[in-house]
């Protein structure tokens, strides 16, 4: 228990440091005042709150052994996690679209990715996340649970809570499916279509140096996408025979704890502009 506590505490501290550092660097450096980093700064903000929604409660459970949660606390987790999960999906879709325009239509990039359009994309991502959070919370508030109900996970996961309810779950299942169909699937399709077009464009580039530069601009985004969507697909789209799915715990740890920690380091360690902005900021100080 102590080893797990120290491991997750270190992960959380690195998450806070990395995402706050990325937000501060993007705001402070004029070199990073571009659409891609505008989206990245908002992604860091979302990662910060996603981790804070889950990890502190998990740390208290590991250290103190108090693994219970109140009904109000569970509803708060459902709302905040539903909000930031969908917001992150659409931010990643916006970043994929940004890379598509930059690589496939570079001459139109300043016009298409104008500050006004970027602001609308980010605002829309938060509004869609808010819609999902409110909808999921409303659907779950109509369910009843026995006091002795136990969920085999470290946070209030909607799919597992539905299976534990002692009341009619039709409305909750309907809201979950509508949310997945109207919010989750379209954002994933935007990512897939964008990168199919990007890869086709890169393969048509004749010079090896041109291909390398194009791939380097997308490598960090692809890494972030794989660590986010991979565990989500494993947890929610692969059928299970029972509700005590041990593998889901590791998948949940990946997209709720590990991915928010990795994202700022993935984008900074592989990005020359971020490194240059950091060097300039250090020289000024």
C-alpha positions in Angstrom: 0.0 0.0 0.0 2.8 2.4 0.9 4.6 1.6 -2.4 1.4 2.3 -4.4 0.8 5.5 -2.5 4.3 6.8 -3.2 4.1 5.8 -6.9 0.7 7.5 -7.5 1.7 10.5 -5.4 4.8 11.0 -7.6 2.7 10.5 -10.7 0.3 13.2 -9.5 3.0 15.6 -8.6 4.6 15.2 -12.0 1.2 15.7 -13.6 0.7 19.0 -11.7 4.2 20.2 -12.5 4.1 19.2 -16.2 0.7 20.7 -17.0 1.1 23.9 -15.0 4.6 24.3 -16.6 3.1 23.8 -20.1 0.3 26.3 -19.5 2.7 28.9 -18.0 5.3 28.5 -20.8 2.6 28.8 -23.6 1.2 32.0 -22.0 4.7 33.5 -21.3 6.4 32.8 -24.7 5.4 34.7 -27.8 7.0 31.9 -29.8 4.2 29.6 -28.8 1.3 31.9 -29.5 -0.1 29.8 -32.4 -3.2 27.7 -32.8 -1.5 24.4 -32.1 -0.2 25.6 -28.7 -3.5 27.3 -27.9 -5.1 23.9 -28.2 -2.2 22.3 -26.3 -2.6 24.8 -23.4 -6.3 23.9 -23.1 -5.4 20.2 -23.2 -3.0 20.7 -20.3 -5.7 22.5 -18.4 -8.1 19.6 -19.0 -5.5 17.0 -18.0 -4.8 18.9 -14.8 -8.4 18.8 -13.7 -9.0 15.2 -15.0 -6.2 14.0 -12.8 -7.3 16.1 -9.8 -10.8 14.7 -10.1 -9.6 11.1 -9.7 -6.1 10.9 -8.1 -6.4 12.6 -4.7 -9.4 10.5 -3.8 -7.5 7.4 -4.9 -4.4 8.4 -2.8 -6.6 8.8 0.3 -8.0 5.3 -0.3 -4.6 3.7 -0.7 -3.0 5.4 2.3 -5.9 5.5 4.8 -7.9 2.5 3.6 -11.1 4.5 3.4 -12.4 3.4 0.1 -16.0 4.5 0.5 -17.5 7.5 -1.2 -20.7 9.4 -0.5 -23.5 9.5 -3.1 -22.9 13.3 -3.5 -19.2 12.7 -4.0 -19.9 10.0 -6.6 -22.3 12.3 -8.5 -19.6 15.1 -8.4 -17.1 12.7 -9.9 -19.4 11.6 -12.7 -20.1 15.2 -13.6 -16.6 16.5 -13.6 -15.1 13.4 -15.2 -17.8 13.4 -17.9 -17.2 17.1 -18.6 -13.4 16.8 -19.0 -13.4 13.5 -20.8 -15.6 14.7 -23.7 -13.8 18.1 -23.7 -10.5 16.3 -24.2 -11.9 14.2 -27.0 -12.9 17.3 -28.9 -9.7 19.1 -28.1 -7.7 16.2 -29.6 -10.0 16.3 -32.6 -9.4 20.0 -33.0 -5.6 19.4 -32.8 -5.9 16.7 -35.5 -7.8 19.1 -37.7 -5.1 21.8 -37.1 -2.4 19.4 -38.2 -4.5 18.4 -41.2 -4.8 22.0 -42.4 -1.1 22.8 -41.6 0.2 19.8 -43.7 -2.4 19.4 -46.4 -3.4 23.1 -47.0 -0.5 25.2 -45.6 -1.3 28.2 -47.8 -4.8 28.4 -46.3 -3.7 27.7 -42.7 -3.7 31.4 -41.5 -7.2 31.9 -42.9 -8.7 28.6 -41.8 -7.2 28.5 -38.3 -7.8 32.1 -37.4 -7.9 33.1 -33.7 -11.7 33.4 -33.9 -12.2 29.9 -35.3 -9.7 28.4 -32.7 -11.6 30.2 -29.9 -14.9 28.7 -31.2 -13.4 25.2 -31.4 -12.2 25.4 -27.8 -15.4 26.9 -26.5 -17.4 24.3 -28.3 -15.3 21.6 -26.8 -16.0 22.8 -23.3 -19.8 23.3 -24.0 -20.0 19.7 -25.4 -18.2 18.4 -22.4 -20.6 20.3 -20.1 -23.5 18.9 -22.0 -22.1 15.4 -21.4 -21.4 16.0 -17.7 -24.9 17.3 -17.1 -26.6 14.5 -19.1 -24.6 11.7 -17.4 -25.3 13.2 -14.0 -29.0 13.5 -14.7 -29.2 9.9 -15.9 -27.4 8.6 -12.9 -29.4 10.7 -10.4 -32.5 8.6 -11.3 -30.9 5.4 -10.2 -31.0 3.8 -6.7 -28.3 1.7 -5.1 -28.0 -0.5 -2.0 -25.9 0.8 0.7 -23.6 -2.2 0.5 -22.9 -1.8 -3.2 -19.3 -2.2 -4.2 -17.7 -1.0 -7.4 -14.5 -2.8 -8.4 -12.7 0.3 -9.5 -11.1 3.4 -7.9 -13.6 5.9 -9.2 -17.3 6.1 -10.0 -17.4 4.6 -13.5 -20.8 5.0 -15.2 -21.0 1.6 -16.9 -20.2 -0.2 -13.7 -22.6 1.9 -11.6 -25.4 1.1 -14.0 -24.8 -2.6 -13.6 -25.0 -2.2 -9.8 -28.3 -0.2 -9.7 -31.4 -1.8 -8.2 -33.7 0.3 -10.3 -34.7 0.6 -13.9 -31.6 1.6 -15.9 -33.2 2.3 -19.3 -32.8 6.1 -19.1 -29.2 5.9 -18.0 -28.2 3.4 -20.6 -30.0 5.5 -23.3 -28.1 8.7 -22.2 -24.8 6.8 -22.2 -25.4 5.4 -25.7 -26.5 8.7 -27.1 -23.6 10.5 -25.6 -21.1 7.9 -27.0 -22.8 8.1 -30.4 -23.2 11.8 -30.7 -20.0 13.0 -28.9 -17.4 10.2 -28.7 -17.7 8.7 -32.1 -17.7 12.0 -34.2 -14.6 13.3 -32.4 -12.8 10.0 -33.0 -13.9 10.0 -36.7 -12.4 13.6 -37.1 -9.1 12.3 -35.7 -9.1 9.2 -38.0 -10.1 11.1 -41.2 -7.6 13.8 -40.5 -4.7 11.4 -40.0 -5.7 9.3 -43.0 -5.4 12.5 -45.1 -2.2 13.5 -43.4 -0.5 10.2 -44.0 -1.6 10.2 -47.6 -0.2 13.7 -48.0 3.1 12.7 -46.3 3.5 9.6 -48.6 3.2 11.8 -51.6 6.1 14.0 -50.6 9.1 13.2 -52.7 12.0 14.2 -50.4 12.9 12.1 -47.4 13.7 15.3 -45.4 10.2 16.6 -46.1 8.6 13.4 -45.0 10.7 13.4 -41.8 9.7 17.0 -40.9 6.0 16.3 -41.6 6.1 13.2 -39.5 7.9 14.9 -36.6 5.1 17.5 -36.3 2.5 14.7 -35.9 4.5 12.2 -33.8 3.7 13.7 -30.4 0.1 14.1 -31.2 -0.2 10.5 -32.4 1.5 9.3 -29.1 -1.0 11.3 -27.0 -3.9 9.9 -29.0 -2.8 6.3 -28.6 -2.4 6.6 -24.8 -5.8 8.3 -24.5 -8.0 6.4 -27.0 -6.4 3.0 -26.6 -7.4 2.4 -22.9 -10.9 4.0 -23.6 -11.6 1.6 -26.5 -10.3 -1.4 -24.4 -12.5 -0.4 -21.4 -15.8 0.6 -23.1 -15.9 -1.0 -26.6 -14.6 -4.5 -26.0 -17.4 -6.8 -24.7 -16.9 -8.4 -21.3 -18.5 -11.6 -19.8 -18.7 -10.2 -16.3 -18.7 -6.9 -14.3 -15.5 -7.6 -12.3 -13.1 -6.9 -15.1 -9.6 -6.8 -13.6 -8.0 -5.5 -16.8 -10.2 -2.4 -16.7 -8.4 -1.1 -13.6 -5.1 -0.9 -15.5 -6.9 0.7 -18.5 -8.5 3.2 -16.2 -5.2 4.0 -14.6 -3.7 4.7 -18.0 -6.3 7.3 -19.2 -7.1 8.9 -15.8 -3.7 9.0 -14.2 -0.8 8.1 -16.6 -2.0 10.0 -19.7 -2.5 13.4 -18.0 1.1 13.0 -16.7 2.6 12.0 -20.1 1.0 14.5 -22.4 3.0 17.6 -21.4 6.3 15.7 -21.5 5.4 14.0 -24.9 4.8 17.4 -26.5 7.7 19.2 -24.8 10.5 16.5 -25.2 9.8 16.0 -28.9 9.1 19.6 -29.8 11.9 22.0 -30.9 9.7 25.1 -30.5 8.8 24.3 -26.9 12.5 23.7 -26.1 13.5 26.9 -27.7 10.8 28.8 -25.8 12.0 27.3 -22.6 15.6 28.3 -23.4 14.6 31.9 -24.1 12.5 32.1 -21.0 15.5 30.9 -18.9 17.8 33.5 -20.5 15.3 36.4 -19.7 15.2 35.3 -16.1 
